[in-house]
Amino acid sequence: MRELLQKIESKTVQVGVIGMGYVGLPLAIEIASSGIKVLGIDVVESKVKQINEGRSYIPDVSPAAVSRHVQSGRFRAVNDFKILSSLDAIIICVPTPLSKTKDPDLSMVVSAVERIAEHLRPNQLIVLESTTYPGTTEELMLPKFEEAGLKVGKDFFLAFSPERVDPGNSVYNTRNTPKVIGGITSNCLEVASKLYQHFIEKVVPVSSSRAAEMVKLLENTFRSVNIGLVNEVALMCDRLRVDVWEVIEAAASKPFGFMPFQPGPGLGGHCIPIDPLYLSWKLKTLNYRARFIELASEINADMPHYVVNKVNDALNEFSKSVKNSKILILGVSYKKDIDDLRESPALDVIQLLQNRGAKVMYHDPYVPEIRLDGTSLISMNLDQGLRDADCAVIITNHSNIDYRKVVDASKVVLDTRNATKGIKSPRIIRL
Ligand SMILES: NC(=O)c1ccc[n+]([C@@H]2O[C@H](COP(=O)([O-])OP(=O)(O)OC[C@H]3O[C@@H](n4cnc5c(N)ncnc54)[C@H](O)[C@@H]3O)[C@@H](O)[C@H]2O)c1
């Protein structure tokens, strides 16, 4: 342990990050910025190539930063796992999606763990950052590493540290977002904390990897449940003929005991719609039904249907049907000012409208093309789209779209994000 701690202290530690995506690439850049050598490992050859050419494919990571660290020799990428035995610390940032049956799909974590186990040697630290259910590090990873005969906390070190990156957030990034860490043993926690302190401003230790896993799920379940609640409030306000946005804004004037959440067309992204289901799945194995999670998930998953019914009502006002109407979707990424389409409710809304016979177009300055069930749609020019469309539907409120112009040029606008706040027009229908 002392040898590893000395390497960490002197920054001669060799770190590898497995998974060069939205989480892994920004993390690798922070590690390199702290003066520590880092190797990015990914199975996708094109990502490896782009990194080594000094390019970035993640909007939050500047190409200049990648290029600077590659040129300085502090950062490079490979898709060869043999290199793992030469590393002192390995951080896993691979995806943890759901299977078709909505169960945790840990196949990519398992694959990374198996590759590490093949090359495990004494004095290595392994940290899992991928979001997962409580118990994964201890129940799934630890036994695979101990098969080699090494003892955790003595011969090698294992910890969990959830990633909290918020793509597109201009204030909080990997470095200045506090990082929770839980080790399998106190030695594991100490080694991992010492490493992270070089490139993360504040480390928050917890007593176990299981607690650290649960922290992430609490954070994301908190969001999912509160968004589910406010979405249901939007449905209730619709029946009561009350403007939900006005109600939320006024409620948020209370300086204590209330935290505003925004309703919308449904949940998107790689975290909030998925992570709580990791928790409810784990609880099912312990004969417990996570009722809040299930209910919130049900309400949130139903929002795209609600949006489509609203489009139907909007067109009805003009004696038109959804069938054969031209509908322009504005914004398809799951949240504003980013290009990430994963789990985006826009995809559900488009599919539901197409199923009802609508001719769907879209405009998104961040997403040039989307593929749905083998067909592809290309982002169209905003002015032309507004001219052609019978109805415009705002799904994502990108900062660089002029919503005044959208309202003026549209026949009718369904605004699911309050993007037209402050604009008065009989053409606007709000969620
Ligand atoms: N994106 C976010 O905002 C965010 C925020 C917090 C936590 N997380 C969590 O972080 C984890 C990673 O998410 P992400 O958004 O970075 O995913 P991503 O899809 O952007 O990146 C993952 C990368 O891992 C690579 N990969 C997959 N299997 C691999 C393997 N066996 N070996 C090496 N590389 C492999 C993929 O090619 C990809 O480049 C997930 O568990 C996610 O839930 C994501």
The ligand as an ORCA input file, in Angstrom:
! r2SCAN-3c Opt
* xyz 0 1
  N     -23.583     10.968    -19.165
  C     -23.886     11.426    -17.963
  O     -24.371     12.535    -17.834
  C     -23.613     10.614    -16.715
  C     -23.670     11.270    -15.474
  C     -23.408     10.564    -14.326
  C     -23.144      9.194    -14.402
  N     -23.117      8.556    -15.613
  C     -22.817      7.123    -15.623
  O     -21.483      6.935    -16.095
  C     -21.399      5.727    -16.845
  C     -20.851      6.031    -18.225
  O     -21.767      6.882    -18.908
  P     -21.353      7.739    -20.167
  O     -22.448      8.745    -20.335
  O     -19.965      8.215    -20.060
  O     -21.464      6.630    -21.323
  P     -20.935      6.768    -22.827
  O     -21.735      5.822    -23.634
  O     -20.853      8.206    -23.225
  O     -19.436      6.253    -22.747
  C     -19.072      4.974    -22.391
  C     -17.855      4.555    -23.192
  O     -17.493      3.245    -22.775
  C     -17.070      2.509    -23.919
  N     -17.156      1.098    -23.588
  C     -18.240      0.306    -23.522
  N     -17.899     -0.926    -23.114
  C     -16.571     -0.911    -22.932
  C     -15.627     -1.887    -22.502
  N     -16.010     -3.112    -22.155
  N     -14.336     -1.538    -22.444
  C     -13.932     -0.284    -22.771
  N     -14.782      0.688    -23.157
  C     -16.091      0.379    -23.232
  C     -17.994      2.990    -25.013
  O     -17.443      2.763    -26.283
  C     -18.103      4.493    -24.688
  O     -17.107      5.244    -25.348
  C     -22.816      5.138    -16.850
  O     -22.940      4.209    -15.822
  C     -23.687      6.338    -16.557
  O     -24.893      5.959    -15.939
  C     -23.329      9.252    -16.775
*
